[in-house]
Amino acid sequence: MKYVKPLLLTLLVVLAFTSCGSLKPVTVTRNASLEGYHYAYINSTSTKVGSTGSVYNGIGASVTRSTNPSDVISGFLMKHGFIIVPEIKPDEAKETIVVNYAETGRRNLNLGYTIEITIQILSANDNLLLCTGTAEGQGETEADDIRIAITRCLAEIFK
């Protein structure tokens, strides 16, 4: 009988942690193909800084990380063959996409929260909406959340 209570408590703790949920699936809406585009203009974003801390036996420690969403997007697109341009040139507009980024929500999950982002891709030539993707990220800091969400979103868009 003395083993039943600890076993039951352990089972309840495991059940509580495994039933907390997971990240929502990435959603992508495609209105047109991204074929034929070689250049990308990415609207600038500000650097996001996130930190977390803990105390163990009276000793504190913290981790601070920063990320700039436009840098993460640029790196991903470069790896996929796009040339990142600082401005849209009229003679290259038909081959240029414009990428917009926004944070679009937060949701409590597990022992923290997720950050949801949305990425919008337009044609530079006529501002037609080519594609929109939305994804969540959850990491150790808010900067991690954003980086994870952007990577998940773009991976699904360029699947």
FIDO-71449 format. One record per residue: x negated, y negated, z negated of N, C-alpha, C in turn; residue number from 1. Coordinates in Angstrom, 2 decimals, always signed. Atoms other than C-alpha are relative to their C-alpha. Layout:
! residues N
nu: X	nv: Y	nw: Z	cau: X	cav: Y	caw: Z	cu: X	cv: Y	cw: Z	lumti: NUM .
...
This chain:
! residues 159
nu: -0.81	nv: +1.19	nw: +0.00	cau: +0.00	cav: +0.00	caw: +0.00	cu: -0.86	cv: -1.26	cw: +0.00	lumti: 1 .
nu: +0.83	nv: +1.19	nw: +0.06	cau: -2.88	cav: -2.38	caw: -0.71	cu: -0.61	cv: -0.34	cw: +1.36	lumti: 2 .
nu: +0.51	nv: +0.27	nw: -1.34	cau: -3.99	cav: -2.04	caw: +2.94	cu: +1.07	cv: -0.54	cw: +0.94	lumti: 3 .
nu: -1.10	nv: +0.41	nw: -0.86	cau: -0.57	cav: -2.83	caw: +4.37	cu: +0.07	cv: -1.53	cw: +0.11	lumti: 4 .
nu: -0.09	nv: +1.46	nw: -0.04	cau: -0.53	cav: -6.53	caw: +3.40	cu: -1.11	cv: -0.64	cw: +0.84	lumti: 5 .
nu: +1.04	nv: +0.59	nw: -0.86	cau: -3.97	cav: -7.38	caw: +4.90	cu: +0.18	cv: +0.36	cw: +1.47	lumti: 6 .
nu: -0.22	nv: -0.42	nw: -1.37	cau: -3.13	cav: -5.38	caw: +8.01	cu: +1.14	cv: -0.81	cw: +0.62	lumti: 7 .
nu: -1.13	nv: +0.77	nw: -0.48	cau: +0.22	cav: -7.15	caw: +8.36	cu: -0.40	cv: -1.46	cw: +0.23	lumti: 8 .
nu: +0.46	nv: +1.37	nw: -0.15	cau: -1.41	cav: -10.55	caw: +7.83	cu: -0.89	cv: -0.15	cw: +1.23	lumti: 9 .
nu: +0.87	nv: +0.02	nw: -1.17	cau: -4.08	cav: -9.79	caw: +10.43	cu: +0.81	cv: +0.10	cw: +1.29	lumti: 10 .
nu: -0.86	nv: -0.16	nw: -1.17	cau: -1.42	cav: -8.66	caw: +12.91	cu: +0.75	cv: -1.29	cw: +0.30	lumti: 11 .
nu: -0.72	nv: +1.26	nw: -0.19	cau: +0.56	cav: -11.88	caw: +12.37	cu: -0.91	cv: -1.10	cw: +0.53	lumti: 12 .
nu: +0.94	nv: +1.01	nw: -0.47	cau: -2.52	cav: -14.07	caw: +12.87	cu: -0.35	cv: +0.24	cw: +1.47	lumti: 13 .
nu: +0.32	nv: -0.34	nw: -1.39	cau: -3.47	cav: -12.25	caw: +16.09	cu: +1.18	cv: -0.31	cw: +0.89	lumti: 14 .
nu: -1.20	nv: +0.28	nw: -0.77	cau: +0.11	cav: -12.51	caw: +17.34	cu: +0.20	cv: -1.50	cw: +0.18	lumti: 15 .
nu: -0.15	nv: +1.46	nw: -0.08	cau: +0.22	cav: -16.23	caw: +16.54	cu: -0.96	cv: -0.61	cw: +1.01	lumti: 16 .
nu: +0.98	nv: +0.57	nw: -0.93	cau: -2.98	cav: -16.96	caw: +18.48	cu: +0.25	cv: +0.43	cw: +1.44	lumti: 17 .
nu: -0.21	nv: -0.46	nw: -1.37	cau: -2.09	cav: -14.85	caw: +21.51	cu: +1.30	cv: -0.50	cw: +0.59	lumti: 18 .
nu: -1.27	nv: +0.49	nw: -0.52	cau: +1.41	cav: -16.28	caw: +21.79	cu: +0.03	cv: -1.51	cw: +0.15	lumti: 19 .
nu: +0.04	nv: +1.46	nw: -0.06	cau: +0.28	cav: -19.91	caw: +21.78	cu: +0.14	cv: -0.52	cw: +1.42	lumti: 20 .
nu: -0.18	nv: +0.43	nw: -1.37	cau: +0.32	cav: -20.08	caw: +25.56	cu: -1.31	cv: -0.16	cw: +0.73	lumti: 21 .
nu: +1.17	nv: +0.21	nw: -0.83	cau: -2.04	cav: -20.84	caw: +28.37	cu: +0.27	cv: -1.17	cw: +0.93	lumti: 22 .
nu: -0.15	nv: +1.11	nw: -0.93	cau: -2.60	cav: -23.45	caw: +31.03	cu: +1.07	cv: +0.32	cw: +1.04	lumti: 23 .
nu: -1.00	nv: -0.17	nw: -1.05	cau: +0.23	cav: -23.97	caw: +33.48	cu: -0.71	cv: +0.27	cw: +1.32	lumti: 24 .
nu: +0.61	nv: -0.23	nw: -1.32	cau: -0.44	cav: -22.75	caw: +37.02	cu: -0.15	cv: -1.34	cw: +0.75	lumti: 25 .
nu: +0.21	nv: +1.19	nw: -0.83	cau: -1.79	cav: -25.33	caw: +39.46	cu: +1.12	cv: -0.06	cw: +1.03	lumti: 26 .
nu: -1.02	nv: +0.16	nw: -1.03	cau: +0.91	cav: -26.74	caw: +41.73	cu: -0.57	cv: -0.86	cw: +1.12	lumti: 27 .
nu: +0.48	nv: +0.72	nw: -1.18	cau: +0.09	cav: -27.89	caw: +45.26	cu: +1.14	cv: -0.15	cw: +0.98	lumti: 28 .
nu: -0.98	nv: +0.27	nw: -1.06	cau: +2.37	cav: -29.53	caw: +47.80	cu: -0.79	cv: -0.42	cw: +1.23	lumti: 29 .
nu: +0.71	nv: +0.30	nw: -1.25	cau: +0.98	cav: -29.48	caw: +51.34	cu: +0.99	cv: -0.54	cw: +1.03	lumti: 30 .
nu: -0.84	nv: +0.60	nw: -1.02	cau: +2.54	cav: -31.81	caw: +53.88	cu: -0.63	cv: +0.08	cw: +1.38	lumti: 31 .
nu: +0.73	nv: -0.12	nw: -1.26	cau: -0.13	cav: -31.46	caw: +56.57	cu: -1.34	cv: +0.67	cw: -0.28	lumti: 32 .
nu: +1.28	nv: -0.68	nw: +0.12	cau: -3.35	cav: -29.61	caw: +57.20	cu: -1.15	cv: -0.99	cw: -0.24	lumti: 33 .
nu: +1.20	nv: +0.80	nw: +0.21	cau: -6.72	cav: -30.94	caw: +56.06	cu: -1.06	cv: +0.29	cw: +1.06	lumti: 34 .
nu: +0.91	nv: -0.32	nw: -1.10	cau: -8.34	cav: -29.51	caw: +59.20	cu: -0.29	cv: -1.27	cw: +0.80	lumti: 35 .
nu: +0.38	nv: +1.13	nw: -0.84	cau: -10.23	cav: -32.05	caw: +61.29	cu: -0.48	cv: -1.22	cw: -0.77	lumti: 36 .
nu: +0.49	nv: +1.11	nw: +0.82	cau: -11.13	cav: -34.33	caw: +58.38	cu: -1.43	cv: +0.32	cw: -0.44	lumti: 37 .
nu: +1.41	nv: -0.19	nw: +0.32	cau: -14.86	cav: -34.81	caw: +57.79	cu: -0.51	cv: -0.99	cw: -1.04	lumti: 38 .
nu: +0.42	nv: +1.06	nw: +0.92	cau: -15.07	cav: -37.95	caw: +55.65	cu: +1.01	cv: -0.12	cw: -1.14	lumti: 39 .
nu: -0.89	nv: +0.21	nw: +1.15	cau: -13.65	cav: -38.72	caw: +52.22	cu: -0.33	cv: -1.32	cw: -0.67	lumti: 40 .
nu: +0.11	nv: +1.23	nw: +0.78	cau: -13.07	cav: -42.05	caw: +50.56	cu: +0.70	cv: +0.27	cw: -1.32	lumti: 41 .
nu: -0.56	nv: -0.31	nw: +1.31	cau: -12.53	cav: -41.62	caw: +46.82	cu: +0.13	cv: -1.29	cw: -0.80	lumti: 42 .
nu: -0.20	nv: +1.20	nw: +0.80	cau: -10.98	cav: -44.41	caw: +44.82	cu: -0.76	cv: +0.15	cw: -1.31	lumti: 43 .
nu: +0.85	nv: -0.07	nw: +1.19	cau: -13.23	cav: -45.28	caw: +41.90	cu: +0.84	cv: +0.18	cw: -1.26	lumti: 44 .
nu: -0.64	nv: -0.23	nw: +1.31	cau: -12.35	cav: -44.22	caw: +38.37	cu: -0.99	cv: -0.38	cw: -1.08	lumti: 45 .
nu: +0.89	nv: +0.33	nw: +1.12	cau: -13.72	cav: -45.16	caw: +34.99	cu: -0.45	cv: +1.27	cw: -0.71	lumti: 46 .
nu: +0.55	nv: -1.14	nw: +0.74	cau: -15.83	cav: -42.85	caw: +32.86	cu: +0.87	cv: +0.29	cw: -1.21	lumti: 47 .
nu: -0.77	nv: -0.45	nw: +1.15	cau: -13.92	cav: -40.84	caw: +30.28	cu: -0.96	cv: +0.64	cw: -1.00	lumti: 48 .
nu: +0.87	nv: -0.52	nw: +1.04	cau: -15.66	cav: -40.10	caw: +26.99	cu: +0.85	cv: +0.77	cw: -1.00	lumti: 49 .
nu: -0.70	nv: -0.81	nw: +0.99	cau: -14.57	cav: -37.36	caw: +24.63	cu: -0.99	cv: +0.55	cw: -1.00	lumti: 50 .
nu: +0.89	nv: -0.57	nw: +1.02	cau: -16.01	cav: -36.13	caw: +21.37	cu: +0.80	cv: +0.88	cw: -0.95	lumti: 51 .
nu: -0.60	nv: -0.88	nw: +0.98	cau: -15.32	cav: -33.48	caw: +18.80	cu: -1.01	cv: +0.17	cw: -1.13	lumti: 52 .
nu: +0.90	nv: -0.15	nw: +1.13	cau: -16.74	cav: -32.89	caw: +15.37	cu: +0.45	cv: +1.10	cw: -0.93	lumti: 53 .
nu: -0.33	nv: -1.03	nw: +0.99	cau: -16.88	cav: -30.32	caw: +12.62	cu: -0.92	cv: -0.15	cw: -1.20	lumti: 54 .
nu: +0.80	nv: +0.01	nw: +1.23	cau: -18.16	cav: -29.92	caw: +9.09	cu: -0.09	cv: +1.43	cw: -0.50	lumti: 55 .
nu: +0.23	nv: -1.33	nw: +0.53	cau: -19.69	cav: -26.73	caw: +7.75	cu: -0.95	cv: -0.11	cw: -1.17	lumti: 56 .
nu: +0.80	nv: +0.10	nw: +1.22	cau: -21.02	cav: -26.49	caw: +4.20	cu: -0.50	cv: -1.42	cw: -0.27	lumti: 57 .
nu: +0.34	nv: +1.38	nw: +0.27	cau: -21.02	cav: -30.25	caw: +3.92	cu: -0.89	cv: -0.66	cw: +1.03	lumti: 58 .
nu: +0.83	nv: +0.55	nw: -1.06	cau: -23.07	cav: -30.74	caw: +7.09	cu: +0.88	cv: -0.24	cw: +1.21	lumti: 59 .
nu: -0.84	nv: +0.36	nw: -1.14	cau: -21.38	cav: -32.57	caw: +9.94	cu: -0.76	cv: +0.09	cw: +1.31	lumti: 60 .
nu: +0.57	nv: -0.04	nw: -1.35	cau: -21.97	cav: -32.14	caw: +13.65	cu: +1.06	cv: -0.50	cw: +0.97	lumti: 61 .
nu: -0.95	nv: +0.45	nw: -1.01	cau: -20.41	cav: -33.77	caw: +16.66	cu: -0.58	cv: +0.20	cw: +1.39	lumti: 62 .
nu: +0.36	nv: -0.15	nw: -1.40	cau: -20.44	cav: -33.32	caw: +20.40	cu: +0.72	cv: -1.10	cw: +0.77	lumti: 63 .
nu: -0.60	nv: +1.03	nw: -0.83	cau: -19.85	cav: -36.21	caw: +22.79	cu: -0.35	cv: +0.29	cw: +1.44	lumti: 64 .
nu: +0.21	nv: -0.24	nw: -1.43	cau: -19.39	cav: -35.70	caw: +26.50	cu: +0.75	cv: -1.08	cw: +0.78	lumti: 65 .
nu: -0.70	nv: +0.96	nw: -0.85	cau: -18.46	cav: -38.04	caw: +29.31	cu: +0.09	cv: +0.58	cw: +1.41	lumti: 66 .
nu: -0.15	nv: -0.41	nw: -1.39	cau: -17.22	cav: -37.51	caw: +32.83	cu: +0.68	cv: -1.13	cw: +0.75	lumti: 67 .
nu: -0.67	nv: +0.96	nw: -0.86	cau: -16.23	cav: -39.73	caw: +35.69	cu: +0.76	cv: +0.82	cw: +1.04	lumti: 68 .
nu: -0.79	nv: -0.82	nw: -0.93	cau: -13.35	cav: -38.15	caw: +37.64	cu: -0.41	cv: -0.14	cw: +1.46	lumti: 69 .
nu: +0.38	nv: +0.16	nw: -1.40	cau: -14.46	cav: -39.66	caw: +40.96	cu: -1.31	cv: +0.72	cw: +0.31	lumti: 70 .
nu: +1.24	nv: -0.75	nw: -0.20	cau: -17.92	cav: -38.10	caw: +40.50	cu: +0.26	cv: +1.50	cw: +0.13	lumti: 71 .
nu: -0.35	nv: -1.43	nw: -0.06	cau: -16.40	cav: -34.66	caw: +39.87	cu: +0.65	cv: +0.31	cw: +1.35	lumti: 72 .
nu: -0.68	nv: -0.19	nw: -1.30	cau: -14.16	cav: -35.04	caw: +42.95	cu: -1.02	cv: -0.08	cw: +1.13	lumti: 73 .
nu: +1.04	nv: +0.15	nw: -1.04	cau: -17.12	cav: -36.26	caw: +45.07	cu: -0.85	cv: +1.26	cw: +0.12	lumti: 74 .
nu: +0.83	nv: -1.20	nw: -0.01	cau: -19.26	cav: -33.30	caw: +44.06	cu: +0.71	cv: +1.19	cw: +0.61	lumti: 75 .
nu: -0.77	nv: -1.12	nw: -0.55	cau: -16.53	cav: -30.80	caw: +44.86	cu: +0.14	cv: -0.14	cw: +1.51	lumti: 76 .
nu: -0.21	nv: +0.20	nw: -1.44	cau: -15.82	cav: -32.34	caw: +48.27	cu: -1.31	cv: +0.13	cw: +0.78	lumti: 77 .
nu: +1.29	nv: -0.16	nw: -0.66	cau: -19.53	cav: -32.54	caw: +49.14	cu: -0.34	cv: +1.48	cw: +0.19	lumti: 78 .
nu: +0.26	nv: -1.44	nw: -0.10	cau: -19.87	cav: -28.83	caw: +48.39	cu: +0.85	cv: +0.66	cw: +1.08	lumti: 79 .
nu: -0.89	nv: -0.54	nw: -1.02	cau: -17.00	cav: -28.27	caw: +50.82	cu: -0.18	cv: -0.69	cw: +1.36	lumti: 80 .
nu: +0.37	nv: +0.52	nw: -1.30	cau: -18.68	cav: -30.17	caw: +53.65	cu: +0.46	cv: -1.41	cw: +0.33	lumti: 81 .
nu: -0.44	nv: +1.37	nw: -0.28	cau: -17.14	cav: -33.63	caw: +53.34	cu: -1.15	cv: -0.98	cw: -0.20	lumti: 82 .
nu: +0.94	nv: +1.10	nw: +0.15	cau: -19.20	cav: -36.77	caw: +53.78	cu: +0.74	cv: -1.09	cw: -0.77	lumti: 83 .
nu: -0.64	nv: +1.02	nw: +0.84	cau: -18.36	cav: -39.26	caw: +51.02	cu: -0.41	cv: -1.37	cw: +0.54	lumti: 84 .
nu: +0.29	nv: +1.32	nw: -0.58	cau: -18.07	cav: -42.78	caw: +52.43	cu: +0.40	cv: -1.10	cw: -0.99	lumti: 85 .
nu: -0.29	nv: +1.09	nw: +0.93	cau: -18.14	cav: -46.08	caw: +50.50	cu: +1.13	cv: -0.91	cw: +0.47	lumti: 86 .
nu: -1.10	nv: +0.80	nw: -0.55	cau: -15.56	cav: -47.67	caw: +52.80	cu: +0.59	cv: +0.75	cw: +1.18	lumti: 87 .
nu: -0.67	nv: -0.64	nw: -1.14	cau: -13.11	cav: -46.68	caw: +55.50	cu: -0.29	cv: -0.83	cw: +1.24	lumti: 88 .
nu: +0.31	nv: +0.68	nw: -1.25	cau: -14.39	cav: -47.57	caw: +58.96	cu: +1.10	cv: +0.33	cw: +1.02	lumti: 89 .
nu: -1.10	nv: -0.23	nw: -0.96	cau: -11.71	cav: -48.01	caw: +61.66	cu: -0.28	cv: +1.12	cw: +1.00	lumti: 90 .
nu: +0.30	nv: -1.04	nw: -0.99	cau: -13.54	cav: -45.74	caw: +64.12	cu: -0.08	cv: +1.41	cw: -0.59	lumti: 91 .
nu: +0.04	nv: -1.30	nw: +0.67	cau: -13.71	cav: -42.91	caw: +61.52	cu: +1.29	cv: +0.30	cw: -0.77	lumti: 92 .
nu: -1.22	nv: -0.13	nw: +0.81	cau: -10.24	cav: -43.39	caw: +59.98	cu: +0.79	cv: +1.27	cw: +0.31	lumti: 93 .
nu: -0.76	nv: -1.21	nw: -0.36	cau: -8.69	cav: -40.47	caw: +61.91	cu: -0.60	cv: +1.26	cw: -0.61	lumti: 94 .
nu: +0.68	nv: -1.15	nw: +0.59	cau: -11.24	cav: -38.14	caw: +60.29	cu: -0.27	cv: -0.19	cw: -1.49	lumti: 95 .
nu: +0.28	nv: +0.34	nw: +1.39	cau: -11.14	cav: -39.68	caw: +56.80	cu: +1.23	cv: +0.24	cw: -0.88	lumti: 96 .
nu: -1.06	nv: -0.12	nw: +1.00	cau: -9.10	cav: -38.68	caw: +53.77	cu: -0.26	cv: -1.01	cw: -1.11	lumti: 97 .
nu: +0.09	nv: +0.87	nw: +1.17	cau: -8.38	cav: -40.99	caw: +50.85	cu: +0.46	cv: +0.85	cw: -1.18	lumti: 98 .
nu: -0.33	nv: -0.83	nw: +1.17	cau: -8.39	cav: -39.27	caw: +47.45	cu: +0.29	cv: -0.90	cw: -1.19	lumti: 99 .
nu: -0.42	nv: +0.72	nw: +1.19	cau: -6.50	cav: -40.71	caw: +44.49	cu: +0.10	cv: +0.96	cw: -1.17	lumti: 100 .
nu: -0.01	nv: -0.81	nw: +1.22	cau: -6.73	cav: -39.42	caw: +40.91	cu: +0.81	cv: -0.73	cw: -1.07	lumti: 101 .
nu: -0.72	nv: +0.59	nw: +1.13	cau: -4.44	cav: -39.98	caw: +37.93	cu: +0.20	cv: +1.05	cw: -1.08	lumti: 102 .
nu: -0.40	nv: -0.85	nw: +1.11	cau: -3.87	cav: -38.53	caw: +34.48	cu: +1.51	cv: -0.11	cw: -0.10	lumti: 103 .
nu: -1.47	nv: +0.02	nw: -0.07	cau: -0.22	cav: -37.52	caw: +34.39	cu: +0.69	cv: +0.65	cw: -1.18	lumti: 104 .
nu: -0.68	nv: -0.55	nw: +1.16	cau: +0.41	cav: -35.91	caw: +31.04	cu: -0.92	cv: +0.70	cw: -0.98	lumti: 105 .
nu: +0.65	nv: -0.78	nw: +1.06	cau: -0.58	cav: -34.14	caw: +27.84	cu: +1.02	cv: +0.98	cw: -0.54	lumti: 106 .
nu: -0.89	nv: -1.01	nw: +0.56	cau: +0.82	cav: -31.03	caw: +26.25	cu: -0.72	cv: +0.71	cw: -1.12	lumti: 107 .
nu: +0.57	nv: -0.75	nw: +1.12	cau: +0.21	cav: -29.41	caw: +22.88	cu: -0.13	cv: +1.46	cw: +0.40	lumti: 108 .
nu: +0.27	nv: -1.39	nw: -0.35	cau: -1.37	cav: -26.01	caw: +23.37	cu: -1.06	cv: +0.55	cw: -0.94	lumti: 109 .
nu: +0.91	nv: -0.65	nw: +0.94	cau: -3.11	cav: -23.61	caw: +21.00	cu: -0.22	cv: -0.93	cw: -1.19	lumti: 110 .
nu: +0.27	nv: +0.86	nw: +1.14	cau: -4.84	cav: -25.69	caw: +18.34	cu: -0.37	cv: -1.41	cw: +0.44	lumti: 111 .
nu: +0.33	nv: +1.31	nw: -0.54	cau: -5.22	cav: -28.77	caw: +20.55	cu: +1.04	cv: -0.42	cw: +1.02	lumti: 112 .
nu: -0.90	nv: +0.41	nw: -1.06	cau: -3.75	cav: -30.17	caw: +23.73	cu: -0.71	cv: +0.10	cw: +1.34	lumti: 113 .
nu: +0.54	nv: +0.00	nw: -1.35	cau: -4.20	cav: -30.09	caw: +27.48	cu: +0.17	cv: -1.40	cw: +0.58	lumti: 114 .
nu: -0.19	nv: +1.20	nw: -0.78	cau: -4.63	cav: -33.01	caw: +29.83	cu: +0.37	cv: +0.44	cw: +1.41	lumti: 115 .
nu: -0.45	nv: -0.30	nw: -1.35	cau: -2.75	cav: -32.87	caw: +33.12	cu: -0.44	cv: -1.13	cw: +0.93	lumti: 116 .
nu: +0.41	nv: +0.99	nw: -1.00	cau: -4.10	cav: -34.61	caw: +36.21	cu: +0.72	cv: +0.29	cw: +1.31	lumti: 117 .
nu: -0.55	nv: -0.16	nw: -1.34	cau: -2.74	cav: -35.19	caw: +39.69	cu: -0.97	cv: -0.62	cw: +0.99	lumti: 118 .
nu: +0.85	nv: +0.48	nw: -1.08	cau: -4.80	cav: -35.57	caw: +42.84	cu: +0.87	cv: -0.10	cw: +1.25	lumti: 119 .
nu: -0.78	nv: +0.29	nw: -1.19	cau: -3.25	cav: -37.12	caw: +45.92	cu: -0.99	cv: -0.21	cw: +1.15	lumti: 120 .
nu: +0.87	nv: +0.15	nw: -1.17	cau: -4.85	cav: -36.85	caw: +49.38	cu: +0.82	cv: -0.59	cw: +1.14	lumti: 121 .
nu: -0.67	nv: +0.72	nw: -1.08	cau: -3.85	cav: -39.28	caw: +52.12	cu: -0.87	cv: -0.03	cw: +1.25	lumti: 122 .
nu: +0.73	nv: +0.26	nw: -1.23	cau: -4.83	cav: -39.78	caw: +55.73	cu: -0.36	cv: -1.48	cw: +0.02	lumti: 123 .
nu: +0.43	nv: +1.40	nw: -0.02	cau: -6.90	cav: -42.97	caw: +55.97	cu: +0.54	cv: -0.74	cw: +1.23	lumti: 124 .
nu: -0.45	nv: +0.62	nw: -1.24	cau: -5.60	cav: -43.60	caw: +59.48	cu: +1.40	cv: -0.61	cw: -0.12	lumti: 125 .
nu: -1.39	nv: +0.46	nw: +0.05	cau: -1.90	cav: -43.96	caw: +58.65	cu: +0.63	cv: +0.10	cw: -1.39	lumti: 126 .
nu: -0.47	nv: -0.13	nw: +1.39	cau: -1.61	cav: -43.45	caw: +54.84	cu: +1.09	cv: +1.05	cw: -0.19	lumti: 127 .
nu: -0.95	nv: -1.10	nw: +0.17	cau: +0.46	cav: -40.30	caw: +55.32	cu: -0.50	cv: +0.91	cw: -1.12	lumti: 128 .
nu: +0.34	nv: -0.91	nw: +1.09	cau: +0.55	cav: -38.01	caw: +52.29	cu: -0.25	cv: +1.38	cw: +0.58	lumti: 129 .
nu: +0.37	nv: -1.31	nw: -0.52	cau: -1.31	cav: -34.86	caw: +53.27	cu: +0.23	cv: +1.10	cw: -1.04	lumti: 130 .
nu: -0.02	nv: -1.03	nw: +1.03	cau: -1.40	cav: -33.04	caw: +49.95	cu: +0.01	cv: -0.62	cw: -1.39	lumti: 131 .
nu: +0.02	nv: +0.41	nw: +1.41	cau: -0.75	cav: -33.40	caw: +46.23	cu: -0.21	cv: +1.26	cw: -0.84	lumti: 132 .
nu: +0.23	nv: -1.12	nw: +0.91	cau: -2.04	cav: -31.13	caw: +43.47	cu: +0.04	cv: -0.47	cw: -1.44	lumti: 133 .
nu: -0.07	nv: +0.31	nw: +1.42	cau: -1.41	cav: -31.07	caw: +39.73	cu: -0.53	cv: +1.20	cw: -0.78	lumti: 134 .
nu: +0.59	nv: -1.07	nw: +0.81	cau: -3.38	cav: -29.09	caw: +37.14	cu: -0.28	cv: -0.49	cw: -1.41	lumti: 135 .
nu: +0.35	nv: +0.28	nw: +1.38	cau: -4.08	cav: -28.91	caw: +33.43	cu: -1.41	cv: +0.51	cw: -0.27	lumti: 136 .
nu: +1.29	nv: -0.48	nw: +0.46	cau: -7.39	cav: -28.52	caw: +31.67	cu: -0.05	cv: -0.08	cw: -1.51	lumti: 137 .
nu: +0.20	nv: +0.03	nw: +1.44	cau: -8.35	cav: -27.70	caw: +28.10	cu: -1.40	cv: +0.50	cw: -0.30	lumti: 138 .
nu: +1.37	nv: -0.34	nw: +0.37	cau: -11.89	cav: -27.71	caw: +26.78	cu: -0.30	cv: -0.49	cw: -1.39	lumti: 139 .
nu: +0.41	nv: +0.42	nw: +1.33	cau: -13.87	cav: -28.80	caw: +23.77	cu: +0.27	cv: -1.49	cw: -0.24	lumti: 140 .
nu: -0.25	nv: +1.44	nw: +0.11	cau: -13.46	cav: -32.55	caw: +24.48	cu: +0.94	cv: -0.43	cw: +1.11	lumti: 141 .
nu: -0.86	nv: +0.51	nw: -1.06	cau: -11.17	cav: -34.74	caw: +26.60	cu: -0.73	cv: -0.04	cw: +1.34	lumti: 142 .
nu: +0.80	nv: +0.00	nw: -1.23	cau: -13.99	cav: -35.10	caw: +29.14	cu: -0.01	cv: +1.41	cw: +0.62	lumti: 143 .
nu: -0.06	nv: -1.39	nw: -0.48	cau: -14.06	cav: -31.29	caw: +29.41	cu: +1.37	cv: +0.30	cw: +0.60	lumti: 144 .
nu: -1.37	nv: -0.23	nw: -0.49	cau: -10.26	cav: -31.21	caw: +29.81	cu: +0.16	cv: -0.54	cw: +1.42	lumti: 145 .
nu: -0.14	nv: +0.66	nw: -1.31	cau: -10.45	cav: -33.62	caw: +32.75	cu: -0.81	cv: +0.74	cw: +1.06	lumti: 146 .
nu: +0.86	nv: -0.72	nw: -0.97	cau: -13.35	cav: -31.82	caw: +34.46	cu: +0.63	cv: +1.34	cw: +0.38	lumti: 147 .
nu: -0.62	nv: -1.31	nw: -0.27	cau: -11.60	cav: -28.45	caw: +34.13	cu: +1.25	cv: -0.17	cw: +0.86	lumti: 148 .
nu: -1.24	nv: +0.22	nw: -0.75	cau: -8.29	cav: -29.82	caw: +35.42	cu: -0.30	cv: -0.38	cw: +1.46	lumti: 149 .
nu: +0.36	nv: +0.40	nw: -1.36	cau: -9.92	cav: -31.50	caw: +38.45	cu: -0.51	cv: +1.19	cw: +0.80	lumti: 150 .
nu: +0.57	nv: -1.16	nw: -0.68	cau: -11.88	cav: -28.37	caw: +39.34	cu: +1.08	cv: +1.02	cw: +0.35	lumti: 151 .
nu: -1.10	nv: -0.94	nw: -0.27	cau: -8.79	cav: -26.15	caw: +39.02	cu: +0.88	cv: -0.51	cw: +1.14	lumti: 152 .
nu: -0.88	nv: +0.60	nw: -1.01	cau: -6.73	cav: -28.55	caw: +41.14	cu: -0.62	cv: +0.07	cw: +1.39	lumti: 153 .
nu: +0.66	nv: +0.02	nw: -1.30	cau: -9.25	cav: -28.96	caw: +43.96	cu: -0.26	cv: +1.41	cw: +0.53	lumti: 154 .
nu: +0.20	nv: -1.39	nw: -0.43	cau: -10.02	cav: -25.22	caw: +44.04	cu: +1.26	cv: +0.55	cw: +0.63	lumti: 155 .
nu: -1.28	nv: -0.48	nw: -0.57	cau: -6.34	cav: -24.54	caw: +44.69	cu: +0.32	cv: -0.73	cw: +1.29	lumti: 156 .
nu: -0.26	nv: +0.76	nw: -1.23	cau: -6.02	cav: -27.33	caw: +47.28	cu: -0.83	cv: +0.53	cw: +1.16	lumti: 157 .
nu: +0.90	nv: -0.43	nw: -1.07	cau: -9.03	cav: -26.07	caw: +49.25	cu: -0.15	cv: +1.53	cw: +0.08	lumti: 158 .
nu: -0.01	nv: -1.47	nw: -0.01	cau: -8.20	cav: -22.37	caw: +48.84	cu: +0.10	cv: +0.53	cw: +1.41	lumti: 159 .
